[in-house]
Amino acid sequence: MGIQDIRELFIPNRIGRLMKMEENEQTRYQYEVWFEYTRQTMIELKEGTLLAVKNFATDRNATHYSVLEIISIMPVHYALGGSLEGYPGFIMEAARNLASDWTSQEDRSEEDTTIIRCIAIPTGIEIVESQNGRNLSSDRSLPMIGSEVRVLTSDATKEIVNRDISPEDYVFEGGTWLVNDTVPIFVRTEDLIRTHFGIFGFTGAGKSNLVSTYIANILTSSQQRRHPVKIVLFDIMSEYTALLIDQLLELEHAWILAIGENTLPGSVVEFLSGRNEQRQNAINHLVGSTLYPKSLEKIKDKFQLAFQLLLDKRKIRLYQPPIQPFRKFLDENENILTKGNLGNSRAFIQKLLQDIRELYEDKPLTPETATLVKEYINQQLEEEGKKLSETAKANINEFKRLLDKIPPPKKFPQGAIMTLRSILEELNNPNHCSLIIVQAHDPDDLRDFSYEIGKHLYEVRRRIGRISPLVSFIFDEADEFIPGQYEKESSYARSAWIAETLARRGRKFGIGIGICTQRVRYLKASVMAQPHTYLISKMPRKSDREAVQEAFGFSEDMFRQTFKFAPGDWLLASHDATGLKSVPIPIHVPDANERIKNFLEEELSNILQRSRSGQSRLL
């Protein structure tokens, strides 16, 4: 259906008047619209409601309506005046009369002292009605001051907010219109990912819940449309195990990736290393140690079966970093050989270090390499050892003791690990969707990993010119990865560098970032300005709101509507990914906790049954 097929374009008997127009830095123009007050009109008009008003392009051949969006609503009673100064008795009596005026005018305006004053902004779209029918086009005119203002129906709104978007396109449902939940709001997947997105809301707004819902919707729609998407979620609080348990189990290529053994309970590590007798302990420890949202905490026992499948399907992996070259050991410990008063032995020590670097610095940092180095040192000592000072001998012995402490690489079964190479192959595989939730006991390790995987993926794609499949690096608690201030050579510096690199240049190679935080003011400003799509909820701190205003161009009036948002309500604005360009759309997003509850109650047993039947076929 298109705008031309809609029978009723305007809601009957909902007519206002355009009273004022003024320039605005963020939206170019801002309009003031008055409606006659009735209690029913006050209930029906909401922030996000779309209005239509004739503009100066109207002529004898066609009527042109500029489409506006309400961003603020205020009932006004002029009998009280604009000030409360004066004799208190008169003011109190006037106020008592106000109350009856508000309630008595149910569906018919009978007092000329009451109005509903709305502030509206342009959407950049106009409706054109002519003998040839109706169509939508870009609005290049201005509304006529004093003209009637009509309220658009839900059907008309649906076509406008999803302009040039079809549900059959590469899109997912980003939520429903907050004014009327029968109107879906579609989001273009590729534009959301490639040109980056930000999710900003204060504690309790449901930021993690939204991230879970969007990841699930993106992966589901991408699989259905055979457009593979890769999502790497840096989960610094380890809270997405429960919030994405359905995707981890339903999606074949989905894993929790632990950076370091301390990230997981000991029993889980032992199970992954091949000790199957630890299976039940591992399940119990996962149930007990997982972070749950409050509504899922009450049913955490239902996660027993889910975590059993998580282990049996090898959905939890340990990251096995590349073996470091021996030069890393030398860089950290060569000062042991050169410390103290070496006297005439200094030349020998320096020559020994130089030889070791030339022969062994590119060898792997393993006990085998350490043995070769010790053998070489002993050989040199046989020839020159008697001439060395006691300080030099003591230094060499201490260095050899450190060589003896180099641990062997820990061995895990192949199905229990992921390497840098295997992750890069997965992210570049064009045949399926993937989800990798990265967790770490030490935040420094998580930041360093984001730097390594981001740098290598970017360089691989840049060298060969690869632009697909789409990859989204989502930084939860993004202020911990992309702070505005940090020490040089720190893990913060490395994660901030790769985030900024991907934000500025990644889109050319199909790599985007998502930044999610409640502490916007602490984010690096150069990264904050890059996302083309924003989802915003309550932000009580003025400094946070100002950071978003500067980055996207929101006005304070636009933010005001978020103060009364309930959990799940968001202001969605995008330069590319939605039908309304650069215009905020108030939406409601389904509760991820309900999705997880339904999965645990209805889908989990089916997955277990399929898993068992698959094992039977293998046997």
N, C-alpha and C positions, 0 to 999 in steps of 0.2 A: 504494500500500500504506500502511496505517496501523498503529499499534501493536497494534490489535485483530487484525490479520491475521498477526502474527508467531507462528510455531509455538513457537520456543524463545526465551523472554525472557531466561533466565539461562544462563551457561556452566556446564555440569555440573561438579561436584566442585571448584568454586572458591568456597569459603565462608569468610568471615572473621567477625569479631565486633566490634561497636561497643563500645569500651572507655571512651571519654572524650568529653565535650562541654564546650566552654568558649566564652564570649563573645569576639567579635573585632570590633575597630573597623571594619575594612574589609568583612568579609563577614557580620557579625552573629554567626555561630557558626562554630566550627572543630571538627572531629571527629578522633578518633584511632581507627583501625581496625587490628586485628591479623589477620594471616593466618598459618596454620602454614607454616613454611618448607619449600619444595622448590625445587630449582634451576629447574624448569620454571615454577613459579608466579612466581619472581623474574624470569624472562625475559618472561613474558606480561604482568605488571602494569607499567604505565607511567604517567607523569604524563599526565593527560587521560582515563584510564580512568574510565568511569561505573559507579557502584555503586548498589545499591538496598537499603534497610533499612526494615523495618516502622516505621510511626509511630503516634502515639497516636490518630489518627483511625480506626484499624482497629476494626471491630466484627463482629458475627455476620453482617452482610449483605455486607460488602466488606472486602477487604484493601487497605490504603493503604501504598505504598512511597515513602518520600522518596528522590529521586535525588540522589546526591552525586558530586562529581568529585575524583579524586585529584590533589593538587598536589605531593606529596612522598612519596618511598619510601625506606626505609632498612632493610636487613637487620640484625638485632640478635642477638647471642649473649650470653646472660646468664652463661655460665660464666666469662667474663673479668671480669665486674663492670663498674661504671661508672667505674672509675678505674684508671690504670696504676701507681699507687703501691703499693709493697710489695717483697718480695724478688724481684729480677730473674729468678732461675732459675725460680721458680714461675710467674711471669707468662709467660715465654718458653715454658714447657712447655704452659701453658693455650692460648697462641696457636697452637702446633703442632697441638693437638687441634682447634682451630677450623677450620683449613684442611681437614681430612678431613671434618668435619661438613658443610661447605658443598658439597663435591663428592659425598659419598656419598648424600645425600638427593636423588636425581634427580627422581622423581615421587611419592615417598611420604615423609611426615614421620615420622621415627623418633626425633627428639630433642626433648624438651620444653624445651630451653634455647634453641632457635632460633625466631625469629619474623620476619615481615616487618611492619614498622610503617609504616602509611600515614597521612598527614595529608590530610584531605578537607574540602571546602567545600560548602555547599548550592547547588543550581542553581535553587531556587525552583519546581521541577516535581515532581509526584508521579505515580506510576502507580497507578491504581485498578482492582482486579480484583473483579468481582462476577459474579452469574449472567448478567448482561446483556452480559458481555464485558469488554474492557479499554479504558481511555481515559486520556489525559493531561490533567492539570489543574494549576492553581496550588497549590503546597504551602503550607498554612496551619497545619500541625502541626509537631511535633518528633519526630525519631527516638527509638526506645526504646533506652536504654543497655542493653547486654548482648544485644541481638538479633543474629540472624544477618545477615550482610552478603553479598549476592550480586553477582557481576560480570555486567553486562549484555552481551548479544551485540552484534556489529557491526550487525545489522539493527535491534535496538532502539535502539542509539546513533544510528544514522542518522536515525531518526524523531524522536528527542529533540532532537538538535543542530539539526535543520532544522524544528523545530516550527512549524506554521502557514505553512510555506514550501513551495511547489510549484515544480519546475523549469520549469513553464510560466508562472510568474509573472514579474514584472519583476525578475529576479534574474540574477546571474552566479555562476559557480563561483569562490569565493575561495581554494580550495585543497582538499587532502584531509586527513582526520584523521590526525595524526601517529602515532597508535597503530595504525591500519589504513588503508592507502591506498585501500581499496575504498569508503570512506565519504566522499562529497563533502560539502563545507561550502559552502552557498549563502549569498550576501549580497544583501540587498535594495538594488538600485542607487539608488533614489530616496532611501532613508534614509541610505545612505552619503554621497551627495553633498550633500543638502540640510542635514543636521545635522553636516557636516564630519568629517574624519578626520585622524589623525596616524600617521606611520610613523617609528619611532624605532629605530635600531640602530647599533652601533659599526662602525668601519671593517672591511670584509670580511664583514659580515652579509648583504650583497646588497640594500641599500636601493634602489639605482637599478634593479636587476634586478626587484625586486618592483613598483616603480612602473610599469615597462614592461609587465609581465605584467597588472597590474590595468587599465591604460589599454586594452590590447589586448582583454582580456576584456569590459570595460564597453562599448567601442565595438562589438565583434562582437555581443554579446547585444542591445544596444540597437537595432542595425540589424535584427536578426532579428525583434524584437518591435515594430518600428516606433515606438519611443519615443526620439526624437532626444535626444542628449546632446551638449553642447558642452564641450570640454576645452581650457583654456589653461594650458600648462605653462611656467613661468618657469625656463629651463634656464641657470643662471648658469655652469656648468662646460662648457656646450656638449657634453654627453656623450650626448644622446638621439637625435642624428642616426642613429647606428648602431643603437641599442637600439629605435628605433621606425621603422626604414626600411620595414618591411612595412606598417605603418599609413599611412605617408606615401604609399606607392605604390598601395595597394589602396583606400584611402578617397578618394573623389573630392574631398571638401572637407577637405583636410589640407595644411598648409604649414609650412615653417620660415620664421619671420619675423625678419629681421635688423634690429636697431635701430642704424642707422648703417652706412656703407659699410665701415668698418674691421673690422666683424664678419666679413666674408667675404674670401677671397683676391681680389686685384686682378683676376685673370683672370675670376672669377665675376661680379664687378661689371661688367666690360667686356662679358661675354656678355649679362648682363641688360639692359645699355644698348643692345643691338642689334648688337654686333660678333660675328657668328656664327663668324668665323674663330678665336675664342678658345675654342670649344666643347671641343676636346680638352684644351687647357691647363687649362680650368676643371675638367674631370673629373679630370685627374691631380692637380691641386692639392687638390681635395676629398678624394680618396683619401688623399693624403699628410698633410693637416692635420686630418683627423677623429680624434676621441678614441675608441678602441675598448676594450672590455673585453679582458682577457688572452686569453680563449679565441677571440675574434673577430679579435684582432690577427694571429693566424697565417694567417687566410684573407682579409686585407683586400683582396687582389687581386680577390676575387669581388665586391667592392663597385663595381668599375668600371662594370658594366652598370647597377647600381642607381643610381649617381650620374648616369649618362647619362640615365636615365629621369627622375630628379629634375629635371634641367635642362630636358629636352625637354617635360615636362609642366608646366613653370613652377611647380614645387613649392617653389621658393625665392623668397621675395619680400622686397623692401626696404620698411621702414616709411617712409611719407612723412608727416611730422607736419604739422598745420595750419600755414599761414603765420602767423607771429606778427604782432600789430599793431605799428604804429610806436611805440606807447608803450613797448614793451620796450626799444627802442633809446634812447629819451629817458630812461627810468629809469636806464639803465646809463651814459649819457654826458652828461647835462645838467650834471654838475659841471665838465666841461671848459669850458663857457661862463662859469661863475661863479667860477672859481678866480682867485687873485691879487688885487692891489689895483686894483679897477676904478674907484675914485673916482666922478666924476660920471656915468660910463657905466653904473653898476649898474642904474639905473632902465630904461635902454634894453634891456639884456640881459634883465632880468626880464620886461619887456613882450614882448620877442621870443619868449622861451620860452613865455609864456602864450598868445600868438597861435598858435605852432606846435602846441601841445597842442590848442587848440580846433579848429584846422583839420585836423590830420593824425594825431592820436594813434590814431584808429580805422581809419586806412588800413593796408593790408598793408605789412609790412616788405620792400620790394622796391626795386630801383634806380629804378623809375618814381616811386615815392613820394619817394625821396631827391632826384630831379631837381626835383620840385615844391617841396620844402622849400628846396633851394638857390636856386631862382628867387625864392621869397618872401624869403629872406634878402638876396639881391642887391638886390631892389626896396627893402627897408627901408634898406639901406646907401646907396643912391643919395640918399635923402632925409636921412639922419642920419649917414652915415659919416664925414664930415669932422669931426664934433664928438667922435668916440670916442677914447678913450685908446689907446695902443699895446698895452697889455695886452688890452683888449677886442678889438682887431682881430686880435691873435695868437690869442686863444681862438676867435674865429669862424672863422679860416682852418683851425685844427686840427680844429674840428667839421666843417667842410665836407670836409676830407680823409677823415675817418671816413665821411661819407656816401658818398663815392666808392668806398669799399671794401665796401659792402653787396653781397653776391653775389646773382646771380639764382637762383631756385629751380632745382635740377637736374632736367632732364627725363629721365624713363624711360618706356619703353613701358607702356601701361596694364596689361599682363599681368605686369609685373615689380614692381608696387608694391601695397601695401595702405595705405589711409588709415584714420584713426580712424572715419570714417563707415562705410566698407565693413566694418570689423571689427565694429562694433556691429550692422550689418544682418545679418552672418553669425551672430553670437551670438544674435540674436533670431529667426532664420529657423526656423520650426517643422517644416520638411519634411525635414531630413536631419541626420545627425551631422556634427560638425566637430572637427578637431584643429588647434590652432595651437601650435607649439613656438617660444617666443620666446627669442632669443639676442642677446647684445650684447657687443662688445669692452670697453665700459666698464660696470662694474656699476652705477654711478650712473644711467646711461641706462636700464638694465633696471628698477631700482627706480622711477625716475620714470615709466616707461611703465606699470608695474603700477598706480601711483597714478592715472594718466590714464584707462586703460581701465576699471579698477575703479570709479572715481568716476562716469564717464559712464554705464556700464551700470547701476549702482545707481540713479542719478538718473532715467534714462529709464524704468526699470521702476517706480520709486516713483511717478513722476508719472502714469503711465497704469495702474498696478495690474497689470502683467504678471507672471505667475508661471512661465511656461514659454517655451521649453524649459529644461531643467535646464542650468546652467552650473557647472563646477568650475574654480576657479583653484587650480592646484597649485604650491606654492612649494617647489622643490627647494633644498636647503641653506637651509632657512627661517630660520636664525639670521642670514643675510645680508639678509633682508627684514624680519624681525620681532624685532629684538634687544630685550633688556630695557632697555638704556641706549643713548641716542643724543643727538646734538646737535640742538637746535631748528633748523628751517629747512634741515635736511640731507635728502638723498634717503632716508636711513634713516627719518627722521621721517615722510616722506610715505608710503613703502611700509608702514610699521608702522600708520599711521593707517587706510589703506584696508583692510588685512588685518583690523584690529580691528573696523572698521565692518561689513565683510562677515560676520565671525564672529558678531557680535552681532545683526545685523539682516538679513543677506542671505537667510536661509532663507525669510523671508516672501515673497521675490520670486524664489525658485528659484535662488538663487546660493549656492554653498557654497565652502569652501576646503579644501585638503589641505596639511598642513604636514609636511615630510619633512626630518629632520636627524639627525646623530649627536651634536649638541651641545645637548641639551635644556635644560641649565641656563642657557644664554644666551638662551633665548626669552622673549618678553614674557609674564609670568604670566597676564595677563588674556585673552590669546589662547590660551595653552596649555590653559586650563580649558574652552574652548568645544567641542572635538570630542567627538562621542558615540561614535566608533569609533576604536580604537587597534590598531595592529599593532606588536608589540615583539619585538626580538631581543636579542642580547647587549648589555648595558650595564654595562661594568666599573666605571664611576665611580659611586660612591654618590650624589653630588649629582644626577646625571642620573636615577637610579632614584627618588630622593626627590621630584623634580619631577613624575614620572609618577604616583607613589603619591598625591601630594597632589591632582593634577588628576583622576584617575580612581577612586582608591580601591583600588589594588593593595596587597597585603601583600608583605612581603619573601619569604615562602615561595613566593608565586606567581612572583616573579622568579627564584628559585633554579633553577627548571627550565630557564630560558633559557641558563644558563651552559654547558650541554652541547649547545646547538643547533648544528647544522651549517648552512652556507649554504643558504638556502631555507626554513629552519624559523622559524616565527613564532608568537607568542601573539596570537590574535585575540580582542578583547573589544569588545562593543558594547552600548549601551543600547537600540538600535533595529533595527540592520540584520541581526542574526543570530537564529536560533531560540532560542538561550540568551541571555537578557537579562542583561547585566552580569556574565557568567561567562566567564573566559578559556578559549579553545579552542586547544590546540596544533595547528597545521596545517603542512603542507608545501606550498609553492607551486612549480610547475614552473619550470625554468630558462629565462629569456627568451633566453639565448644559443642554446639548442637550437632555439627557435622561429625565431630569425633565421637560423640555419644551414639549417634545413629550407626556409625561404622562399627563400633565395639559391639552393639546389640544385634546388628542385622548382617553385616558383611564379613565379619572376622571369621565366623565358623565356616563360611563358604571358602575363604582363602585356605583355611586349615585343611578342609576336605580336598581341595584341588592339590594342595601340597602333598598330602598323603597318597593321593592317586598317582601323582607324578613319580613319587618314590617307588610305588608298587610297580609301575611300568619299567622303571630302571632295573628293579630286581628281577 
